Amino acid sequence: MEDLVDALGGVFVAAGVFLESREALRNLALFQKEETDSLQLYINDISHHNGMGILLAGFFMEIGTAIMKIPERLINTDGAEKYVFSVCLVLSIAGLYIVFDFVKDFIISYVVKPTKVNAH
């Protein structure tokens, strides 16, 4: 269980960093300094916000598994595993919700062109 939560936390961290860095990666790939397209600016904005949420969920999941790996002589974690893993389960559900919210916003942004009114 500990390895599964740790792996999922690592995936969340990697995905969060990737989404958060979308603007910089896109600018590097296209050899441009700044984005001017309003659609891409909107997607950069939602990528940054959702990436931060996924990143934080992943970090806290990894912290929870790290606490469980600390030797018993330093911290008595006897019986705390179920509570820590319950919190990690809630964080997993929250992270998946954020991913689905990003996918929803991404798809909607191509159907309904964002304006300054409905952009974040």
N, C-alpha and C positions, 0 to 999 in steps of 0.2 A: 504494500500500500504506500509506503514511504517513497519508494522509487517511482511509482506512478505519479504521485503528487509532485515530486521533485521534477520529473520530466515534463509534466504539463506546465508547471511554473516556468521552466526554462523555455518552453515553446511560447508561452505568453510574453515573456520578457523579449524574446527575439522578434516576435510579431509586433509588439509595441514599439520597439526601437525602429523597426522597418517602417511602420506606418508614420511614426513621428518624424522620421527623416525623409519622407516622401518628397518634399519640396527640394531639399538639397540634392537628393539622388536624381530627381528629374532634371534639375538645372545642370548637373554634371553630365548627364547622358545627352542632353540636347545642346551642350556648350553655350548656355545662356546665363546671364547674371540674374535676371528677375523675370518672374512670370507676369504676363499682361492679360491673359485670357481670364475672364471672370469665372468661367466654369472650373478651370484648373485652380484658381485661387480659392474657390469654395471647397473643392475637394481637398486641397492642402489644409484648409482650416479644419474640416471634419476629420481628416487623417491625423492631424496633430492632437486634437482633443481625444479621440477614441484611442489613439496609440498610447497616450499618457495613462488612460484608464486601464488598458490591458497591461501595460508595463507595471503599474502599481499593484494590480492584482497578482501578477506573476512574482514580483518581488516579495510580497507578503506571504505567498504560498511557499516560496523558497526559504524564507525566514522561519516559517512554521516547521518545515522538515529539518532545517538546521538545528532548531531547538531540540528536536527529538533525537538528533545524532550526538548531542553533547553527552559525554560520559555521566553516568549516574552519580559519581562521586563529586561532580561539580554542581549539578542541579538535579534535584529529585523530580523526575518527570513521571514517576510511577502513577499511573491512572490518568495522566493528563493527555495521553495520546488521542483518546476519542474526542476530546474537546478541541484539540488543535486540528485534527483531521476534519472535524465538523466545520470549523471556521474555514479550512481550506476548501471544503466542498462548497460552502457559500461563496467563496471567492471564485471558484471555478465556474459556478453558475453565473455570477456577475460578469466574469470575463467573457463567457460565451454570449451573454446578453449584449455586451458592448460590441462584440464581433458582429452579431446579427444586426445591431443598430447601425453599424458602419456600412455593412452590405446594403441595408435598406436605403440609407442616405445616398450611397454611391449610385445605386440603380435609379433612384428618384432624381438625382441631379442630372442624369442624361435624358430623362423623360420631361421634367419640368426644369427649364433653364433657370438657374438661380439669379436673382436680382439683389440689389442692396437691401430690399425689404425682407426677403426670406433667407438671406445668407446670415451665418452666425456673426 
